[in-house]
Amino acid sequence: MPMLEKSILMPKMGESIAEATIIRWLKNEGEFIQKDESIVEIATDKVDSEIPSSEAGLLVKKLCKDGDVVKVGEAVALIRPEDPKANQIDTSPVGKILQKPESVAMAVETALAAIEDQMQMPLPIQARELGSIGEEGSRFYSPLVLNIARAEGISLTELESLSGTGKEGRVTKADILLYISGRGIVSEVNDLKSQGGSNNSSDDNGTKIESHTPILSTIQTILSDEKIAAMKVLGISLQPGDEVIEMDRVRKFIADHMVKSKQTSPHVSSFVEADVTNMVNWRNRIKESFKKTEGENITFTPIFIEAVSKAIKDFPMINVSVEGSTIIKKKNINIGLAVAQKNGNLIVPVIKSADAMNLLGLTRAVNDLAIRAREGKLLPDETQGGTYTITNVGTFGNIFGTPVINQPQVAILAMGSIRKKPAVLETEHGDVIAIRHMMYLSHSYDHRVVDGALGGMFVRKVADYLEEWDVNREI
């Protein structure tokens, strides 16, 4: 006797995440699923993730569809724990009929008739062309996208030319519907242009073909009256060749987060220049042996994090957040690391209890989080709980910057590029000019709770730890 069905729940993904959006189902109803095998892709405001099955068994029912927003703790699917070969649900046309309380002969007769009718239905030329797209196409298309393409008579060539906004550039339902709307507008433009003597041609079916492809690409991006109205309200004039790009989900979140930060916190910035020659020489000396013994590349980032963690212990009131008129002093030192993803978006993985790690532990944590952040493989909880953030603008060749505070934190530090510069050194024989490795540190802080004295002393202390680096230090 089969076991009772169990619910697969939307998992808890961090202290501030209350819901997630269903992106795409990875399994179909009736499929057998192994324990811990992913069944559905989900997205939060910060990262994409997958829900694994808590049991091995049959996926009996999906309780939500693509695009649904599901709260943490709610059921997304029902699974029946059992042997993979026992009582498996047959979702084929014949299988569905056989599940009904009819005689086998009648079921088979009905199924064959249905299949025969389906085979005799003529397909349009475009649909036949799309029939083997899964094998011949250069990328993956979901069954929903293919069905829409067949219904609208979109050829394989057209489908291949579409720019997808989904994961890994996949064409989504919204993309193909947007394209279909654009085709309608282009058709109307073609009719108007033909009345004025435009150069139009026809295919075998008498359908007009517009040779001016720039019109199609421009109109595709301006499809709704709402967008055009919004442009007029903002005083934006569109010129030929302009491209209107809709923000993706992550970019919208970043935009809202940055605007909120500026509206919430009065930003003040302090800058110091640090002589990091000892740090640079030490890293250059040990990086090859470190790679051989530890299997990791040691960068400057874990060194920066160590210095920041020490400075926070010296000035703990920089490690706070604000709730109304209340200041919350954080016990843990959780350092966020701003990472630029391949698509240009920004994400901030968090190194928890950074002050409790040695330099080797920090190096491994930084390398792991940075790689998975760029590949979009972070877990939701790995972007939560930060108490202070750093960002390395020197990676892009910038000497300094004025970063925006990552709310609800009250400060953020930017490290500029390390450059060789002439500098004055005080020696026992007098002042001399030498070539040194110099860098700027830029500290932005919330002036509601961090005054210039605290903000300035903190960034100066970070610089001191970097300048006082022991060239003989062992890992």
N, C-alpha and C positions, 0 to 999 in steps of 0.2 A: 504493500500500500504506500503510495507516494506521501512524502512528508508535506506538512503545511507550508504554504508560501510565506516567504520572509521579505521584508522591505529593505531596499538599498536606500540609505539616507544621504542627503546632502551633508558632507562632513564639515566639522568646524575647521576653519582655515586661518584663524587669527583673531585676536581680541576685538578688532574693530570691523571685522567682515561679517555682515549679517545675512548676505544673500549672494547668489551667483547666477549667471546666465548660461543656459544650455546652448552650446555652440553646435555640436554634432554628435550624433549617436554612432558609436563604433561597433555595436552589436545589434542584431535584429531579434525580434521576438521569435522564440523557438530555437535559438542557438544555445548550445551548451557553453558555459563559461567556467574557466578554471578560477580557483581562488586567487585573489590579488590581480586578476586580469582586468585591464581597463575596459569600461563599458561605455563611457560617454565623456566628451570633452566639455569643460566648463570654463567660464571666464569671470574674474572679479574685476574691480576697478584697476587692479595693478598687474596681475599676472594671469596667464592661461594655465589650466591644470587638467587633470583627468581624475575621474572617480573609479577606484578599483572595486571589484566585487568582494564582498566579505565572505562569500561562500562559493563553493563549486556547485553548479546546477544549471537548470534551464531558465533563460530569461523569459518569463511568462508574459509580462506586460510592461510597456513603457507608460509611465504616469505623466509625462510631460513631453513637449515637442521642442524642436529647435527654436530658439529665441525666447523661450519661457524663462521668467525670472523666478527662482526657487529659493526660499529661505533656508538657512542652516537648520538641520534637524528634520526637514520635511522629506517624505519619500519621493524618489525619482523613478523607481522601478520595483517590480515584484520578481523574485527569483524563487524557484522551487528546488531546494537541495536534493539531489539524487544522482544516480549513476548516469554517465553520459549516454549510454545506449538504451536506458530504460525510459519508456513513455515519452520519447522525444516528439515534440510537436512538428508535424509536417505542414509547412506553410505553402506548399505548391498548390496549384489549382485542384489537382486530383486529391491531394491530401486533405484540403479543407472540406471537400465534398464527402470524403470517406468518414470524416469526423461526425457527420450528421447521422441521425438514426434512420437510415434508409438501407435498402438491400444493396449488396455489393454490385449486382448486375445493373441496377438502376443508376447507382453512383457512377460506375464506369461509363455507362451510356451517356449520361449527362456531361461528364467530363470530356469525353471524346467529341461530343457535339460542340461544346464550348471552344475546345482547341481548334476544331475544324473551322468554325465560324471566324475565329481570330486569325487563322492562317490565310483565309480567303479575303480578308479586308485589305484593300490596296493601300500602300503607304505612299505619301507624297515623295517627290524626288529628294527633297531636302532631308526627309526622315530616313530614307534609305541610305543617304550619304552619312548620316549620323549613326547608323546602326552599329558600326564597329569602332566607334570613336574611342571606346575604352582600350582598344588594342592599337589603333593607328594614331590617336591624338597624342600630342606632345605633353599633355598634363592630365591630371585627374579631374573628372566632372561628376558631381553628385547626380543620382537618379532624378532628383527634382529639377535640376538645371537642364538635364537632357530632355526630360518630358516637356518642359517649357519651350526648349529650342525646337523640338519636333512639332509641337502645336503651333508655333509661330512661324514655321518654315525657315528657321535660321540654319544656314549651311555650316558645314564643318570649318570652312575657311573663315567665315565670320566669327564663329565661336572661338577659334584659335587666336583671333586678333584682339579679343576683348581683354582689357586690363582688369584683373581680379583684385578685390580688396580683402579677400579671405586669407586664412593662414597659408603661408608659402605661395601667395599669389593666386589662390584658387578663385574661380568665378563663383560668386554667391548668387542666391535668388535675387537680392537687391540689385546686383550688377547687371544681370540679364534683363530684369524688368526695366532698369534705367535705360539700357540699350534699346529695348523695344520701344519705349516712349520716344527716344531720340529718332528712331527710324520713322515713326509717324510724323514727327515734325519735319524731318528732312523731306519726306514725301510731299508734304504741303508746300515746302519751299520750292521743290522741283516743279510742282504744278504752276506756281506763280512765275518761276523763271522761264518755263516753257512758253508762257503766254507772251513773255517779252523777248522771245527768240533765243533763249539760252541753249547751249550745246548739250542736248540730251539724246540718249540712244535708248533702244529697247531690247530686251532679251526675247527668247522664243515665245514666252507667254504674254508678251506685250507689257511687261512691267518696266517702268522707267528706271534708268540707272543714271545716277548723278556722278559725273566724273570728278567733281570738286570735293575730294575727301576732306580738305580742311574744314569745310562747312559742317560735315558730320562730326568731326572730332571736337569742334567748338560747341555745337549745339548739344552734344552728348552731356556736356558738363553744366549746361544751363537749361534744365528741363522743366522746372516747376515755377509757377507764378510767384510762389512764396519766396524762392531764392532771389528772383529778380526784384521783387518788392523790397526784400531786405537790403539788397545792394543800393536801391534808390534811397532808402531811409538813411543808410550810412553815408550817402553821398559818394558812393563808389561808381565810377563810370567804367564800363567795359569796352575795351577796344578790340579790334580784330586781332586774333591770335592769342588773346588773354585766356588763361586756363583757370577755371574755378575748381578747387580741390576741396572735397569734403574731408573734415578731420576724422581720423579713425577714433575708435573708442578710447584708446590709451592717450592719444593727443588731447582729446577733449578733457579727460581727467587731469592731465598735466596743466592745461590752460586754466581750468577752474581752480586747481590747487594753488597755482602761482598768483592768480588774481586775489584769491582769498587771503593768501599770506601777506600780500602788500596792503590789503584793506585792514588786516588784523593787527599787524606789527609795524610800528614806526622803525624803519631800518636805519641803522647807523653802521658805518664801516671804519675799521682801523687797519693800518698796513704797517708791516715791519719788513726789513730786508735781513736775511740770514746768510751767514757765511757757512755753507755746508760742505766745505772742502774735505774735512775729516770723514764725514759720512760717505761722500762720493768715493774717496780713495779706498775706504774700508770695503765698500760694496764691490768695487772693481777688483779688489784683491781676492775676495773670497767667493765670488759668484760662480766660478768654474768648479771649484771643489765642492761648493754647496750643491750644485746641480748633480755632481757625481754621487755624493754621499746621501743626499736627501731626495733626489729625483724631482726637485722643484726649482723653478726659476725664482730667485729672490729679487724683487723690485723695490723701489723706494716706498711704495704705499704702506706695507706693514711697518716700516720704520716710522712713517708719519703717524700711523694709528697708535703706535706705542707711545710716541711723544705726546700726542693729544690725550691719551688715557692718563698719563702721569700728570699732565697739566690740569685735568679735570679734578684729580684728587687734591691738587693744591688749591683749586678754586671751584669747589663743589656747587656753588650757586650759578654756575654756567650750565649745569646739568639738571635743568628744571623745565617745567612747562607751566602754562598759565590757564586757569579756568575761571573766567570772570575776574573777580578781585582776589582770587586765591592762587598762591604759588605752590606747586607740587614739586618737592625736591626728590629726585630719583635716586634710589639706592644703587641700582645697577648701572654700569657704564656700557651702553649698547651703541656702537659706532656704525652709522649708516655710511655706505660708500656709493656715491653717485656713479652710475655706469651708463654709457651711451650704447644703445642696442644697434643692431645692423640696420634697422628701419629708421634710425634717427631719433626714436623715442628715448626717454630717459627713465631709468628704474633705479631704485635705491635698496639693494640688499643690506641686511643688518648683521653685523658681527656681535653676537650676544656675549656679555661679560668679557669684553675685550681686555680689560685690565688684568684678568686672571690668566691670560695666555702669554706664553713666552714668544720670542720672535719666530721660532719655527712654527708654532701653532698658528700665529697670525698669518704667516706666509701661506700655509696650506689653506686656511680659511679664505683669504683674499683671492687666491688663484682659483679655488673651486667656485666661489660665488660669482666672481667676475666672468668666468667662462660660461657658466650656466645662465647668467643674466643676459649675456649677449645672444645666447641661443634660445632665449625664451623658455628655459626649463626650470625656473625657480618655483619652489613651493610657496603658496600664499603666506604661510607663517614666516618665511624667510625675509619678507619685506615689512614685517610688523615690529613694533616695540622699540624703535630707535630713540635714543635720547640726545644724540649729537651727530651731526653729519659733516663729512668732508668731501670735497670734490677737487679733482686734480685737473685744473685747466691747462697746466703745463703740457699735458698730453697732446694738446692741439696747437702747441707753440705759443700760447699766450703767457705773458709775463705776470699778469695778475688779473683779477676780475672782482666783481661785486655780486656774489651769489645771493639768491633769494632763500630765506629761511624755510626749512622744511617743517611746516606746522605739524603738531603743536609744540615743536622744539622752539628754543629761543635764540639759537646761534648756529652758524655754519662757517666752516673754514675752507678757503680755496688756496691750493698750492700752485704757484706759477712755475714756469719752466726754469730749469737750472742752467745758468749760462756762465761762461768764463768771463770775468771782468777784472780790470785793475782795481785794487783796493789798498788802502793804507793800513799797514800793520804796525803795531807798537812793539818794539823789541828792546832788549836791554842796551842795545847800541844806538837806539833812536828809531824814529819812524822810517819805514821803507814802503815802497810800492811793489806789490806782488800780484801775480795772476791767481785769482781765487774763484771757486765755484760759488756763485751767489744765486739766491732765489727770493721772491717776494711771497709773503703770506698775507692773505686778505681775509679779514674777519668781519662778517656781517652779524649784527645782533639786535635783539628786540629791546628798544630803548624804554619800554614800559617797565622792565624789570632788570635790565642790564645797563648800567651807566657806563660812561666812557672810561672811567678808571678800571672797572672790572673787565670790560671788553678789551681794553688796551693791554692791561697786565697779563691777561690770559694768553693772548697771541704772542706777547713778548716771551712768556714762559715756554711756550711751544718752541719758539725759535732758539731759546737757550738750550733746551734739551737736544735739539738738532746740532747746534754749534759745538756742544760739549761732547760729541760722540767719541767714544773710546776707540782709537784706531787699532788697538790690540784686543778688542773684544772677541770672545769665542762664542759660537752659537750654543 
